[in-house]
Amino acid sequence: MDEETRYEAVRSRDARFDGEFFFAVETTGIYCRPSCPAVTPRRRNVRYYTTAAAAQGSGFRACRRCRPDAVPGSAEWNVRADVVGRAMRLIGDGVVDREGVGGLAARLGYSTRQVQRQLTAEVGAGPVALARAQRAHTARVLLQTTGLPVTEIAFAAGFASVRQFNDTIRAVYASTPSALRAGASRGAPGARRADTPAAGIPLRLAHRGPYPSTAVFDLLARETVAGVEDMSGARGRRTYRRTLRLPYGSGVVAVSERADGPASRPGGWLDTRLHLTDLRDLTTAVQRLRRLFDLDADPYAVDERLGADPRLAPSVAARPGLRSPGAVDPDELAVRALVGRAAAERLVRRYGKTLDAPHGTLTHVFPEPAVLAEAEPDGPLGTLTAALADGTLRLDAGADRDAAEAAMLALPGLDAHMVAVVRTRALGDPDVAPPGEDVPEAWRPWRSYGVRHLRAEREDADAAAAARGEGR
């Protein structure tokens, strides 16, 4: 995207590009999302950045009007399989906060200097700056949605000290933490506070473009594993709830379905409430939910490519923005893909970690691979969970997709179809062609979405056939 195209997006306040790039205004010292409703700045005063961290690193503050830190993430990081894409996914998962830059580099198989150089060259900021921007956003969410003391928020957001927290908030938002909390507008996204962490953290998880939530919630309803997931409510107004296994503790999340809007809608959000045993898991939990619901996708790019194929054009027109859901826990997804729903429920009952207090029908966290490998070491399940437990097979956010596929195919009992499911869902690969599907190269790099369209067509045809049978 050249500067002319970017400026046109800014001039027209085009929300399709929110999160894909940011622009900063030299005369005001502020950076914004492309759809910012403020007066369009003169072209000569505008600078462009790939990430919010890069804009902050150049001394610009976040706009208080358009809140550029609350936009969907760039779809580019899900598409890219190189070290930069993998690094961005790991940073989003909170690896730098938990393991430092050295831990990030070790996961990627590069030196810290190489990772720093490649990220700076590609996105305009190194891993520390990217993690700092993420911590600032987490802190703002906690300040404006909970009544927690400021000191607790500082450490929950991942800051090493209260002083570092205060300095970062001032640099990014030109405000003190207390003023940022007091300035939360009544009725604005996230402005309603939870008095205690036990009440949960209310969030709005943003997405760009149309979002056919019915199709996503239908898929999740078909796959629900009792004890760790449930779906309640009438179709169109359902609530999906599940337990989460997170680095510092566990969590429970509730995500509400929204009625499918018009294809022209520039974006929206899913209302969510998170209950966490340790608030340091907030950033990680949010990123994993975004992957599950495929909220960082670019539906405009996907629909443009797939809609050009006469075979898919009717489906794309009927289902604009169709998503390819991922997983909150890649290891869990792999086990479930192998054993099926009924066996997964048995594993949860026998080996799942019991919640300290049940949340309705939610009683357990899905068992870890190491627990399953020890409890049921025989057969394909034992082989898979042992490989996940000892690191022979890695499915985390920064895993090399080709290496993971090769490792899975080398395990007994795992066929190409199951590996394709894991690559699509657990690894979030947008370009998978499963065996047995007629998926042309012309659909690249969005073949996973093309497959979703094919399956949606078959499901609708089956439903119509069943309805006709009932009518007779």
CORUR-V465300 format. One record per pair of residues at least 12 apart in sequence whose C-alpha atoms are under 7 Angstrom apart, sorted by the first residue. I is the first residue (numbers start at 0). J is the second residue. D is the distance in whole Angstrom. If there is no record, write none. Layout:
# CORUR-V465300
i-><I/I>
j-><J/J>
d-><D/D>
This chain:
# CORUR-V465300
i-><8/9/9/10/12/12/12/12/13/13/14/14/14/15/15/15/16/17/17/17/17/17/18/18/18/18/18/19/19/20/20/20/21/21/21/21/21/21/22/22/22/22/23/23/23/23/23/24/24/24/24/25/25/26/28/28/29/29/29/29/30/30/30/30/30/31/31/31/31/32/32/35/49/49/50/51/51/52/52/52/52/53/53/55/60/60/60/60/61/61/68/70/71/71/71/71/71/72/73/74/74/74/76/77/77/78/78/82/83/83/85/85/85/86/88/88/89/89/90/91/92/92/92/93/93/95/96/96/100/134/134/135/135/137/137/138/138/138/142/143/143/143/143/143/144/144/144/144/144/144/144/145/145/145/145/145/146/146/146/146/147/155/155/156/157/188/189/189/189/197/199/199/199/200/200/200/201/201/201/202/202/202/203/203/203/203/204/204/204/205/205/205/205/206/206/206/206/206/207/207/207/207/208/208/208/208/208/209/209/209/209/209/209/209/209/209/210/210/210/211/211/211/212/212/212/213/213/215/222/224/224/224/225/226/226/226/226/226/227/227/227/227/227/227/227/228/228/228/228/229/235/235/235/236/236/237/237/238/238/238/238/239/239/239/240/240/240/241/241/242/242/243/244/245/246/247/247/248/248/249/249/250/250/250/251/251/251/252/252/252/253/253/253/254/254/254/254/255/255/255/256/257/262/287/288/290/290/290/291/291/291/291/292/292/293/293/293/293/298/301/302/302/302/304/305/305/314/322/323/323/323/324/325/325/325/326/326/329/329/329/329/330/331/332/332/333/336/337/347/347/347/350/351/351/351/351/352/352/352/368/368/368/368/369/369/369/371/372/372/379/379/382/392/394/394/396/400/404/415/416/416/419/419/423/429/429/429/429/429/430/430/430/430/430/431/431/432/432>
j-><33/33/34/39/33/34/35/36/33/34/33/34/265/207/208/265/33/32/33/34/70/71/32/70/71/72/73/49/73/48/49/50/33/47/48/49/50/51/45/46/47/48/45/46/47/54/59/40/44/45/46/44/45/44/59/60/59/60/61/62/54/59/60/61/62/61/62/65/67/65/67/65/122/123/122/68/132/124/128/129/132/123/124/171/170/171/172/173/171/172/136/205/205/206/207/294/295/295/295/295/296/297/88/427/428/428/429/107/117/118/396/397/398/397/396/397/396/397/130/286/282/283/286/282/283/130/130/157/126/156/157/167/168/156/282/152/153/156/180/180/183/189/190/192/189/190/191/192/193/200/201/192/193/194/195/200/192/193/194/195/195/278/279/279/279/203/201/202/203/274/272/273/274/272/273/274/271/272/273/270/271/272/268/269/270/271/268/269/270/267/268/269/294/266/267/268/294/295/265/266/267/297/264/265/266/298/320/260/261/262/263/264/265/266/319/320/259/320/321/259/320/321/256/257/259/235/259/324/340/340/343/344/344/347/360/361/362/363/241/242/361/362/363/364/365/240/241/242/361/241/256/257/258/256/257/255/256/253/254/255/256/253/254/255/252/253/254/253/361/361/364/364/364/280/280/277/280/276/277/275/276/274/275/276/273/274/275/272/273/274/271/272/273/269/270/271/272/269/270/271/269/269/319/327/327/325/326/327/324/325/326/327/324/325/322/323/324/325/320/445/315/319/320/442/442/449/452/448/447/448/451/424/424/425/427/424/425/394/395/425/426/394/365/421/425/421/417/417/363/365/366/366/363/364/365/366/364/365/366/384/385/387/388/384/385/388/384/384/385/411/412/410/406/425/426/426/426/418/434/433/434/431/433/447/444/445/446/447/448/443/444/445/446/447/446/447/446/447>
d-><6/5/6/6/6/4/6/7/6/5/6/5/6/6/6/6/6/5/6/7/6/7/7/5/5/5/5/7/5/6/5/6/6/6/5/6/7/7/6/6/4/6/6/5/6/7/7/7/6/5/6/5/6/7/5/6/5/5/6/6/7/6/6/5/6/6/5/7/5/7/5/5/5/7/6/7/7/6/6/5/5/5/5/6/7/5/6/7/6/5/6/6/6/5/7/7/5/5/6/5/5/6/7/7/7/7/6/7/7/6/7/4/7/6/6/6/5/5/6/6/7/5/6/7/6/7/7/6/7/5/6/7/6/6/6/6/7/5/5/5/6/6/6/7/6/6/6/4/6/6/6/5/5/6/7/7/6/6/5/6/7/5/4/6/6/7/6/6/7/7/6/5/4/5/5/6/6/4/7/6/5/6/6/6/5/6/5/5/7/6/4/7/7/6/6/6/5/6/6/4/7/7/6/5/4/6/7/7/7/5/7/6/7/6/6/5/7/5/7/5/6/6/6/6/6/6/7/7/7/6/7/6/6/7/6/5/5/6/5/5/5/7/6/6/7/6/4/7/6/6/6/7/5/5/6/6/5/6/6/4/6/6/5/6/5/4/6/7/7/7/6/6/6/6/7/6/6/6/6/6/6/5/4/6/6/5/7/6/5/6/6/5/7/7/6/4/7/6/6/6/7/7/6/5/6/5/6/7/5/4/4/5/5/7/6/6/5/6/5/6/6/7/7/7/6/7/6/7/7/6/7/6/4/6/6/6/5/6/7/4/7/7/7/7/6/6/6/7/7/6/6/6/6/6/5/4/5/7/6/5/7/6/5/7/7/5/6/5/5/6/5/7/6/7/6/7/7/7/7/6/6/7/5/7/7/5/6/5/7/6/5/5/4/5/6/5/6/7>
